[in-house]
Amino acid sequence: MTSIASDRNPRTTLPLLGLAFRPFFLFGALFSIVAIAYWILLLNGSAPWLTAMSPVVWHGHEMLFGFGGAIVVGFLLTAVQTWTGLPSVKNKALATLVLLWLTARVAFFLGDDALRLAIVAEILWWALSALAFINLLVRSGNHRNLIIAPVLILMATLDIASIAASDAGLALHLLNTGVLMMGVLITLLGGRVIPFFTQRGLGVDAITTPGWLEKALALLTPLTALAFFSERFLPSLTPTVAVLLLATGALQLLRIAHWRSLKTFGAPLLWSLHLSYLTLALGQACMGLSLLSQGAHFADALHLVTVGAIGGMILAMMSRVSLGHTGRPLQPPALMSWAFALILAAAVVRAGLPLLMSAPAAWRISAALWALAYLLFVIHYAGILNAPRTDGKPG
């Protein structure tokens, strides 16, 4: 366990293996482009179906857990070093985690015979990542952040269960529950870092929100995910789930109202975070409305969260973390402002445009916007993620 948490050899053989954010941000972003492009080719009938899962389950699984999971692991195994002061996963230990993640991604394309390999690799990747994260928190006595560990374990469980599910409907339900769990993670981490980053970036007094509001969101977001999961087996819970989603969205909006968002529009690394969080609030509310109205589609509301909140928050955080943890000034390349705008536009197009035009056409436009946004990140940050820190510090 100690060897996976901290490589015995303190020297970094490659800058890319210096800390977990480097390979997982780069390969995760690249994978999202490939996965979204393949999905659109499938919709157009221009590519053969190669994976062991149904197309829609593969798309949801790989965008949520293949891509999103990689970024979460990369972020947490980097942040835990800052939180604890202990060296995190690097070098050979990190290369092992990356290899397991890549093995799972490739194995899904090798047909039914390789599905077991994919599941084993995915389980080992989650297990070793979670153990490394928890080990560092426990060793340092940093119990405050242990609250993240159950969320990580639940996400891993939903990941494996969605792969193993024999029924596509159940698999999709597990994936949708995973989206809500990702919302829990964004609520926990975003509620900490966004006000802090805003305060530092704007040079203003500490940004605070009422204690009752923080406690309510900390309770309500996981409760909503649990109720949504249970609704599959207890359909009578549907109105309750709708009310919980509406309440969560409303409280998220109230939280944002304390964050001085209107003052951030001169700082791309700030407004991108604020607007991404706003799509989480609006997406949760729209999901609730869709359960109460036949005129609204749950899948469209869900994609306001998956594309805008998850995709947007990931892009903004990767852009900031990649600069800060390589010793560079927090000044992103100019074109990254366009990338942030493109991913938010992709969310609006995917969630709203099906009401005005052919849904498949809206999906294609949204996918193209996503791919372009993440391509801009790869172009501008691949060199940064592959280069040593500018200040000479390890990592």
Disulfide bonds with the S-S distance in Angstrom:
none
